[in-house]
Amino acid sequence: MRKIVFFIVLFLCCSNVQSQENQPNVLVFYVDDLRAELGCYGSETAITPNIDKLASDGVMFNKAYTQQAICAPSRMSTLTGLRPETLGIYSIFTPLRKVHKDVVSMPQLFNNNGYKTVSIGKVYHHSSDDKKEWSVYFEKERNTYNDPKNIALLKQLKTESKNPKGPAFDSADVEDEAYKDGRASKYAMEALHKLKDDKFLMFVGLSKPHLPFNAPKKYWDLYNRNNFEIPSRDKPEGAYRLALTNWGELKGYHGIPKKGDLDDDLTRDLIHGYHACVSYVDAQVGKILKTLDELDLRKSTMIVFMSDHGYKIGEYGAWCKHSNMEIDTRVPLIISRETDYKKRVKGKTSDALVENVDLFSTLIDICGFEGIPSDGKSLVSVIDNPEQEWDKVATSVYARGKKIMGCTATDGNWRYTEWRDSKTHEVLGAELYEHKDNLLSFKNLSENPAYKEVEQHMKTLLESQFPRNAEQFLQNDSPR
């Protein structure tokens, strides 16, 4: 594990290099479990007009990647600018501050530079990491059910066990605020009104489309469930034995079978629910952006739309995230900001390899802060010139227990993963998949003679980021 050295005096003394006048507000939409299942990314099914409009007013990144396809480590990485292998935290069970007391987070940095910082909904995974770091803090809320049948069912389940999970989806005919993301957007709009004369960093953590797929009926009604195709349940030929998990947290919900594949009817219901939640989130984004316009804050606010990781809705016969696969690690990323505060780069797409960990460095650069180390790289130049060449590799990790670490690299067309012994770094298995035009690949091409040169190239890229003689992957927690 790479050693972390922080000189707190640098943090205490860091100052605004840019004038207060030129420093933008920052609004980040941080969405849970959202893959690039959006109209602007070419989805033929998702209905997302507000996010699509945001993409037309900024730069949309086609090849953006998270550092780990699970909530807590991914979010820690974004909020500290440090990769999971730097932090040494790979699971949902360990809060950041349990291990690292002095790491400077994004809200701490902005607080120290005169900004009001606002956390709404799910930003960090752990509330214990959240509460003391923001000047305004709205606690993330629990999932609610509004369908009377599901309310009665959950009441019954509570008589049978202490903390039961209810059904995997809910679609009551109610207003947006009856579910928690509607309330999150309400809090965000109220906060914008109160902070309109201040410099602010605001994270709006929208929890859907995380399970359960609970959203008002009107968003379900946008779709005809019979139009959803059942994805192939075939797993990649030659995949490493621990490359996939079957259902992740889905198996804990009521009505989900414990063994075997889900049948087509239940699969369609879940795919329908996922899409309904995506459109529900889109509507909340639209409300907040409208408020930003009404308050004349749009031109002075940098907007980031991002997800903590990708997601599977039945692909490979699997569900949720929890892997190093392309579909779980590639994420949507849209950034809209004024260029030199005179004009906005609009409607551009970029194929640059970028990562969620880059956001920290990007905001430091744009806001003119100093003195905080980061594993990421500022994206300012590629935002201003989306067609320029960028990094040659993006990386992610995923642990399987304390003994096995999967580390993966992509060059935008190929994904190469090594499963290593966490202590000896011995390679236990390798995977090479082609992803030139899609998120899925069904054959592991590692050790295929026809792809020997490609594999060697990808192996070199991987080892440039994860040298096998490095003292890393010494874990502080117990990943799932």
N, C-alpha and C positions, 0 to 999 in steps of 0.2 A: 504494500500500500504506500502510495506516495506520501511523503511527509508534508504536513501543512504547517507553514510558519506565518503567522500573522503578527505584524507590529501594530498594536492597538493605537499607538501614538499617531500613526498615519491616518487612521480612521478619525480620531478626535480632531486632527488638524486639517483634514481635507476641506477644501474651500471651493467655491464656485469660480471656475475659470471663465465661463461664459457669463455675460451680463444677465441679470435677472430677467430683463426684457426678452431675451432670445431663448430662454429655457422653455421648452414646451411642457404642457401638461401631458400626462401619459395615462391612457386608458387601455387596460388589458382585459380582453375577454378570454378567460381560461376555462375551457370546456372539458368535461370529463368523458373519456371513452369515445371520443369522436374521431373516426377515421375520415379520410378525404371523401366522404359520402355527401357531396354537395354539388349543386348545379354548376357552380363555377369551375369545379374540378372534372366536369364531364359526366356526372352521374345521370343516368337516364331515368332514375326513379325519385331522387330526393327533390323536395320542393323547398327551396331556400332563397327567396327573392332578396331578403335584406342582406344576407351575407354575400350573395352574388353582387349586389350593388356596391358593397364595401370593397370587394375585389376589383370592381371596375374603377374605383377611386383610389387605388393603391397598387402595391406589388404583391402578386400571388406567387408563392414558392411551390414549385412542383415536386421538389426533392428535399423536403424538410424531414428531419429525423429526431426522435426522442432518444434519450440516453439509456432508458430502461423501460420496458413495457409493463409497468406497474405503478400505481399512484404515488406512494410516498417517496421513493427514491427519485422518480422523475420530477416531482414538484420541488423537492429539496434542491435538485440540480439546477432547475430554472431559477429559483429564488436566491441561490448563492453563487451561481456561475461556476460551480465545481461539479465535476463528473462523479458518478457513484463510486468509481474506483479510487477517487481522491478522498471522498467522504468515508468510504468503507461501510456504507449502509446500502443493503440490497433488498430489504423486505419492507412490508407495511407495518411491521411490529415495533420498530425502533424510531422514536422521535429524534429529530435533528439535535435538539439541545441536551438530550441524554448523553450524547457522545461528544458533541462539539459546542462548548460554551462560548467560544470567542470568535467563531466564524461570523463575518459581517454579512448580513442578509440585505437584500434589495430594499425592503422597507426601512431598515436601520440606516442605510446609506442615504436614502432620500430624506428621512427625518432629519438627519444631521446636516443636510444641505437646504433646509428651509421649506421643504414640501410638507403638505398635509398628506398623509398616507392612509388609504382606505382599503379594507379587506371586507368583501361581501361574499357570503356563501363559502364554497369549498375552494380554498386557495392552497394553503398547506394541507396535507392529509390529516395531520395531528393538530387538534386544537391547542395543545400545550405549546406547540411551536408558534402559534398564531397570535395569541391574545396580547402579549406584551410588546409586540413589534410594530404595531400600527397605531396611528393617532385616532383613527375611527375604525371600530371593529364590529362587524355583524356576524354573530355566530352562525356556522353552517347548521342547517335544520335537518331534522329527521325526515325520511320519506313518509308521506301520508297517503292513505287510500280514501277515495271519495265515493266509490261505487258501494251502495248499501250492502250488496251481497258480499263484497270483499271485506267490508267493515265487520259484518257479522262473522265471517269466516275467521278473520284474525282474532276476534274476541274469543271464539271457540278454541283456536290454536293456543292462546295464552293460558287456557286452563289445562293444557296438556304438556306444555314446556315453558321454561322461563323467558327465553328470548327467541320466539319463533320468527321465521321469515314468512311473510305473506305470499300472495301470488306474484308471479313474475311480471304482471302488467295490470293496469287499471285505466279505465277510459270513461270517467263520469262526465256528464253534461254540466260542467261548471265553468266559472271564470278562471282566467289564468292564475290568479292569486290563490286559488284553492290548493294549488301544488306549489312546492317550494321555489322553483325557479321563477315563477310569476311574482312571488314575494321578493326574491332577490332583485329582480328588475325594478320593482317599486322602490326598494331601499336605494338602489343606485340612482334613480331619477331624483329622489328626495335629497340624496347627498350632493348631487351635481348642483341643485339649486342653492344649497348651503355653501358650497365651495366655489361658486362661480367667480369670486374675486380673489381666490387663492391659487397658488401653484399646487397641483395635486398629482399624486400617483394613485390610481384606483385600479384594483384588481376585482373584476366581477367573476366569481367562480360559479359557473352554471353546471349543475350536477348531472343533468340529462345530456346524452342518452345513457348514462350509467343505469344499471338495473336498480330497482324494478322499472319497467318501461311504463311509467305513470304520467299521463298527459291528458288534458281536456279532450273530450270527444271530438270537438271540431277539427283537431289536428289529425285524429284518426280518420275522420271523414274526408280528408284531402286525398286519401289513397283507396284504391280497390285492392283488397288483400289478394284476390285471385290473379292479379297481374304480377305478383312477386314470383320470381323463379326460385326454385330450390337449388342452392349451390351444390356442386359436387362434394360428396362426402369422402372422396378418395384422398388418402394421405400421400405426401410426397414419397415416391419410390426411393428407398435407400436412406430415408431420414434417420438421424440419430435417435436412439430409443427414448431420449428425454427431450426431444426437440419440441414436442407439443404436449399441452395438457388438454384433456377432453372438453371440460365445460367450465373450468374456473369456478367462480362463485355462483354461477347459474344453478348448479345442482342443489344448492341449499334452499332454493325457493319452493314453496308449496306447489304441488302439481307437476313437478319436473321429475321424470323417472330417474332412478339411481343408476340403472344399468342400460346398456344398449343405446342405439341412436334415437334421436327424437323423430317422431313420425312427421309426415309432411304437413299435416294440419297445425300441429304445435309449432313447427318450424316457421310456417307462414305467419302465425299469430305473433311470434317473437320478432320476425323481420318487419312486420307491420308496425309493431310497437316501437321498434328502434327508429323507424322512419318518422312516426308520429312525434317522437321525442325530439328528433332533429329539427322538425318544422316548428315545434314548440319553442325550442331554443332560438331558432331563427327569428321568431316573433319578438322574443325578449330583446335580442340584439337590436331589432328595428326600433323598438320603443326607446331604448337608451340613446341610440344615435339620433333619433328625432329630438329628444330632449337636448342633446348636445347642440344641435342646429338651432333650436329655439332660443337657447341661451347665448348664441353667437360664440360658442366655444370651439367650434369645429376647426377653424383655421389655426388655433393655437394649441391643438391637442394632437399628439401622436397616438394612433390607434393600432393595437396589436390584437389579432384574432388567432388563437392557437389552441391546441389540444395537448393533454398530457401524454397520450399515446394513441395508437391505432386500436383496432378491434376486429374480431371475427363474429359474423352472424351466420354461422353454420358452415363456413368454408373449411375444408379439410375434415368435415364432420366434427368440428370443434367450435367452441364459443369463448367469448371474452378475449383477454389478451394473454399475458404470461408466456411470451416466447420471444425468440430472436428473429422470427419470420418478418418478411417485408411488410405484410399487412398489419402487423402489430407495432412496428417501429416507425413506419412512415406516417407523418401527421400533416394536417392542414396548417398552413401559416400564411397570414396576410398581414402586411404592414402598410399603413397609410400615414404619411407625414408630409409636411411642407418641406421642400428642398430649398435651403437657404432662406426659408420663411418668405419666399416670393412666389413660388409655384409648386404644384404638387405633381409628382410622377404618377400618372393615372393609367389604369387599365393595362399594366404591364405584367408579364409573367416571366419567371426566372427558373432556369433549370440548374442553378447553382446548388451544390451540396451544402446545405446549412443545417444547423442543429439547434434544438431548444436551449442548450447551454449557452448559445451565442447571444441570447437576449440581454443578459447581464452586461456584457461588454458593450453591446450596441447602445444601451441606455446610458452607460457611463460616458461613452463617446459623444452622443447627441447632447447630453446635459452638461458636459464639461466637468465631470467629477474626476478626482484623482485619488491614487493611493490604495486602491483595492485590487488585489490579484484575482485573476479569473482564468479558468481553463478554456473559456470560449473566445470567440473572435468577433470583433465589431463588424456588423453587416452594413454600415453606413454607405460604403462605396458601392456595394452591390445593390442596395436600395436605390441609390441615385443612378446607377447604370446597370440595370437588371441583366443585360446580355453579356456582361464581362465574365471571363473565366474565373473560377473560384477554387475552393479546395478540391483535392483529388480523392478525398475519402471522408466518410462519416461513420461513426462507430456507435455501437450499443453493447450492453452486457445483459446477461440474465443468469442468475444462479439457480442450480438445482441442489438444494441442501447446502451444507457447509463444505462438502468435499468436491463439488463439481461446479465449474464456472464456464458458461458459454460466452465467448467474446466474438463479436461479429463486425465486419466491415463491408461497406458498399461503395462502389464507384459510380453509382447511378444506374448502371446496367447489370452488374453482377453483385451477388451477395455471398460472402464467404464467412463461414462460422467454424471456429474450433471450440470443442468441448475439452477443457483442460482440468487436470487434477489441481485443485486450488493451492496445494502446498508444493508439489514437485513440478508443476506446470507441464507435465507430460500430456501430450495430445491423445485424448481417448477416442475421439471421433471428429470427422470434418464433414462439412456440407458446402456445396457450391451450387447456387441456383441462378438462373437467368431471369432478369426482370426488366428487360428493355421496354416492354410495352404494357406490363400488367403487374398487379400486386401479388399474383399467385404464380407458383411454379410447382410442377408435380414430379420432378425427377432430380435427385441429387447427382450432380455431375462430377463430384469429387472422385479422383483417381481414374476418371475416364480419359484414356490416352488422347482422344481428340481435343480435349480441353486442358491439356497439360500446361501450355503456356499461359492460358487465362488463370488457371489455379495458382501458378507460381507468382504471377503478377499480384493477384489478390492476397496471397499469403504474405508477400512482401509488404503490401499496404497494411495488412493487419498487424504484422510484427513491428512496423514503424510506430504504431500506437500502443501495442500491447507486447512489448519485448518479453520473451519467455523467461529471461533471467531476472526480471524485475521483481521486487518484493511487493507484490500487489495481490489483491483478492484475499487478503487476510481479513476475514469478515468479523464484524462486531455484533452481528445479530444472527437470527436463524431464519433465513428466507424460506418461503413456501416452495 
